[in-house]
Amino acid sequence: MSTEDILKQTPLYQQHLSLKAKMVPFGGWAMPVQYESIVAEYDCTRHGCSIFDTSHMGEFFVDGDAVKSGLDFLVTQPIKDMPLKTCRYGVMLNEQGGIIDDLIVFRIEQERWLIVVNAGTMEKDERQFQKFIRPSEKFANRSAEFGKLDIQGPQSRALLNGLIPDIGQLAYYAFDHFDLLGANVLVSRTGYTGELGYEIYFSWDRTPELWDELLKRGARPAGLGARDLLRIEMGYSLYGHELEENICPLDAGLERFIDWDKDFFGKTALLKKKDSLDQQKIICFISESRRSPRQHHRIYDQNQELIGEVTSGIFSPHFKQGVGLGFVKKELAKKGDTIYFGDDKNKLPAEVVSRPIYKQGSLKS
């Protein structure tokens, strides 16, 4: 049996094949990495409107009071004070303070919640929810019911306006239900590209119909390759790279998504890490050349002493240089410093920069 035979397929699998997409394994799913050109798909997202198939993501539902249900205890961010029809990003920790997953919580009603989780961590996420949500029947994994499409780019609002006339009313990190192709559909103003964008949660069986309609209206398909370029230029973390169970949110630069005044699972261990002198931090950097950093490249300081490791790297179409993310010892590699990436035989210079690396996006336009 081939790997492709055992990979899960999104509702758009046949559409991807008909568009001659190159398919790759990702989080247990067969996903399109590119259609014609990764750079062309990147350019379309930065300047026009692209559509990404993200139906592999998980959708969990919880009914009940935020605190009494246990949901607020599972997430580092406060949930109980969320206004209706807003989203909030947070992380879910293990007992050691490491990241089980990063997720987004949606407050649909006063005591009804949608939690969007990553595909590759869905099974362990579900175990954690089942362990802590009280009573357990208040939790439901409904991922198989929903396809999910991300419409991203500065022209995304204009394109969707032809289908959803009120789409312009959505604020950043807010959502609402709209009539779309005769269905009542949740649409959020969120994304993973640094550009203006929306995410649509559509019926699994009808997702191909919506995909075809968006393409007909001018959106262009984009795959995981373009998505990686876009997210690294923004300094966004990806599970399996910058986020893992052996990485805590303090190391990953996510402290602003932690409310130390509330109780959450893993807090005791995280407080100890906060006071520890043995900490690392995430940095963003731009190569001085076109040479690109790669995951597991080593990072060296100005004296070419080993100080860390690259977690993600690309050749940036915008900067025409290599761009990367990585972890280094906390007290080292400040903004503006020169570092080196590579190995003991070949070290290439780069400059530490602030996050986001790409600052011209239409994200909050």
Order of alpha helices (4+ residues) and beta strands (2+ residues): alpha-beta-alpha-beta-beta-alpha-beta-beta-alpha-beta-beta-beta-alpha-beta-beta-alpha-beta-beta-beta-alpha-beta-alpha-alpha-beta-beta-beta-beta-beta-beta
